[in-house]
Amino acid sequence: MLTRKMQLPLAAGFVDRRSGARVRGLIQIAVEEHLLLWTSWRYRPRDEDRAWDWWSIFQECRLSEGRFECYAALADGDLQGLMVLDLRGKRTGTGKGIIVDYLATNPANRTAGQGLKCVGIGLIAVALMRSIEGGAAGRIWLESLPGAAGFYESLGFEKQPRRSAEGNMVYTLEPAAAEQLLAEIEAQGIVES
Amino acid sequence: MKQRINLRKAAEAEAFGALAVGANRKHRGAGVVGRRFTPAQNRAVSDMARSLVKVAREAGAEHGRITIGNISFELQEIGSEEILSIRTGT
């Protein structure tokens, strides 16, 4: 069984979409300063998360007595992504996994040929590490927004036959795939453990 | 069905941006308390929100963040929506 302790902040290596150059970044527990940076995110009308109020989500994490954790991905002096984990978890096929409750990248990274990539992968790596650290062996459960199915499938997540109560697709990651995924992410230098 | 891991493809797919939304979203969207308002309170809140948008526009908040007292405002128009950002204690 996988065991390891995550060291935060975690060094990350994102990729500039235009030049392909590696951009050094960090992933850490979010603080108010990061949420101030979130106020500069400029959403497009079609963005599914444009109504998400990260201030409220962040405050709820702080009041949750350890159930929810909010992580920020930072690079180039800006906030590149945010993620919330629910450590109470949910059953996957083989055991209990943690939930990726919210995950979004800066809208500036959503245009082909612009911004940074690998931010979402880096945040998923943190979810994997947190799952391992918490004894869930890398298991993850999440609801995917419609446009993100390809992202999760490319990471080895398995689509579940039943949708969530809200009609979203459900994806899970089991320990063997989690171990392989984390090894590949680290080998690519997207996160350094 | 087992999926093959392809980080390059995943990195490109990130451009969709909002990637996951949680099982608790429904409960969290209404806020911590989730208080219900009476019809009269609904009207009062709507009127107050419209007034704030109007004041913010008159003060120039459409062109950037402005500060009135120790409250700052910024007004954005996206399509048919107007989004008023209010920060206290600035």
Interface residues (C-beta under 8 A of the other chain):
Chain A: V15 T39 Y43 P45 D47 E48 D49 R50 W52 S56 I57 Q59 E60 L63 V84 D86 K90 I99 V100 D101 Y102 L103 A104 T105 P107 N109 R110 T111 A112 K117 C118 V119 G120 I121 L142 E143 S144 L145 G147 A148 G150 F151 Y152 E153 S154 L155 G156 F157 E158 K159 S164 A165 E166 N168 A177 Q180 L181 E184 I185 Q188 I190
Chain B: M1 K2 Q3 R4 I5 N6 L7 K9 A10 A11 E12 A13 E14 A15 F16 G17 A18 L19 A20 V21 G22 A23 N24 R25 K26 R28 G31 V32 I78 G79 S85 R87
